[in-house]
Amino acid sequence: MSIFSRPTLLALAITSTLAPALSAQAPQFGLQASIMEPLGTLKTIDSRTGFALAATLDIPLDAFQSLRPRIEFTQAQSQTSIGTEIIGPYSWTTNMSAITKHYYAGADYLVKPTASKDGVYLFLGLGVCKSSVKYEGSMIRADVPNAATEYIESGTDQTRLAFASGIGYRLGRHLSLEGKVTVSDFQGITLSWVNLGASYRF
């Protein structure tokens, strides 16, 4: 088969078209750290501010837009002391906590209003998110001195599509500040949270 067949010529044409854009700026690997604040229904489960860690790869498409594959781990929890209550013939002191974890894998599309390397950018993201909700607790007989503690544990997880949107500000080649909102589904309930943090690109 000739090296000048149609597939070969098409591949050469695509390569020659993309080469200037790809060679203008090499992809950058990055790390993100942020605080996470639950919103809406999720806030009734997690009453405390959580955290998120992510790894990214910024791939410039041209001077105005780029693609950013991203994997991210988010965790938040709440702790509630239910106190002493009567269950059956006994008096129990109960403490419960809820921990939610979100494992996200997807990609963001970034766009800038100007060709400047620094400044504001907007982005939209699409991916899959595995959300896990775990309840842990303990019960101890309040009416019996030195009673043994009974531990409670239950949980479930589910993987669904997730959407993200946000705004960032690039301070230079390496550092950016960013805020975003992520929305996903968990057993028919909409979960959403906001992240505020910084990213460093190598």
N, C-alpha and C positions, 0 to 999 in steps of 0.2 A: 504494500500500500504506500502511496506517495506521501511524503511528509507534508506536502502541500494540499492535502485533502481538506474538505470543508470544515470538519471539526477542528483540525489543526489551525487553519486560518482564523476560525472564529475565536479560538483560545488566544491566539496571538493578538487579535484585535482587542479583546477584553483586557488582556494584560497590559497592552500599550496604553489603553484608556485609563486604567486604574493606577498604573505605576506612578505617574506624577503626583497624584493625591496621596498615595501610600508612602512614597518616599519623602514627601514634604515634612512629615512628622511621624516618627515611629510610635507604635502603640506603647502605652505606659501602664505598668502594673501598679495598683494602688491598694491601700488599706484604709478602711473607714472605721471610726468609732463615734457613737452617738448615744444620747439619752433617749429613752422611749417613753412616751406618755400615752396610756390607753385612752380611747375615746368611746363614747356611746355605751353600747352593751358591754364591751370588753372592760370598761371601767368599773362595772358592777362586780366583775370577777377579780380584777387586779386593781387594788386601790393605791398601789405604790408605783412610783416611777421606776422603769426598768432600764435596760441597756441593750445595745446592738453592736455587733462586730461584723464587718463585711470585707470581702476581697473583690477587687474590680480589675477590669482590663479596658482602658480607654483606647478605642480604635478610631482615629480621625478619618472622616469621609471626605471633607473639604474644609475650607476655612470657617464655615458656619455650622457644621453639624458633625456629630460623631456617634458611634455606637459603643455601648458600655455593658458587656456581660457582667453579671454580679451574682455572687452567692453571699447569703447573709444569715446570721443567727441572732434572734431576738429573744429576750427573756424578761418576764415581769412576774411579780407575785404579790400576794396580800396575806396578811395574817390576822385572824380574828379570834379573840377569846370569847367564846360563847358564854362562859361562866358556869355557874352551878345550876343544874336543872334536875327535875325529877323524871326519871324514866323507869316506868314500872314501879316496883316497891323500893327502888334504890335512888340515892342522890349522887349525881355524877358531875364532875367538873370537866368540861370539854374545851379543847383548843383545836382550831382547824386553820389550815393555810391552803391557798390555791396557788399553783405555779403554772404559768403558760409559757410555752416555748414555740417559736416559729422558725422553721427552716425554709428559706426562700432561695430559689434558683431561677434566674431570668435575665433579661437584658433591658437596658434603658436607651431611649433615643434622645440625644441631647441636641439642642439647637441654640445658637447665639444670635443676637440681633446685629452684631457687627463682626468684622473679620479679625478683630483684636484677639490675641491669645488670652488676655485677662478680661475680667468683668463678669457681668451677669449671664447666666444661661438657664434655660428651662428644660425640663425633661419629662417624658412619659415612660413608664415601665410596664412590662408584662412578664409574668412568670408563673411558676407553681409554688405553692406554699403548703408545707405540712405543719398544721397546728396541733399542738398537744396540750391538753388540760389535765392536770394531775392534782388530786386533793390528798392532803396528808393531815393527820390529826392524832390526838390522843385523848383517852378517857380514863379518869381515875375516880374511884369511889370516894366521894367527899365525906361520907359518914363512917369511914373505916380508916383509922390511923395506919400509915405506912402501907397502904394498899398498893398492889401491883398495877402498873399502868398498862392499859390495853391500847394498841396502836391501830389506826385506821388508815387505809390507803386505797385509792381508786383513781381511775383515769381512763382517758380515751384519746384517740388522735384521728385526724382526717386530712387528706391531701386535696386541695382545690386550687383553681386558678386564683391569681392575685394581681391586683392592679396598683400601680404607684404613680404618683405625680409630685413634682416638687420644683424648687428653685434653688440655685446655687450661685456662689460668687467665687470666681477663680482669682486668687491673689498672686499667682505666678505659675511657673512651670510645675511646682510641686504641691502647693497647699491650696485647698478650697474649703469654704464653709457651705453647708448645705442643710436644707430642711425639706422633708417630704412626708406625704401621707400615703399609707398603704391600706388597702381594703381587700378583704378576703371573706370566705364563707366557712362556717363551722356548724355542721348539722342543721342547716337551714337558718342560722343566725349570722347576721353580718358583723364581722369583726373589723375594727379599724383602729389605727394608731398613728401617731406622729413621731418622727425622729428629727432631732436637731443635733448636728455634730460637725465633724471636720474629717477631711480625707487628705491623705498624703500619697503622692504619686512618685515612684522611683524613676 
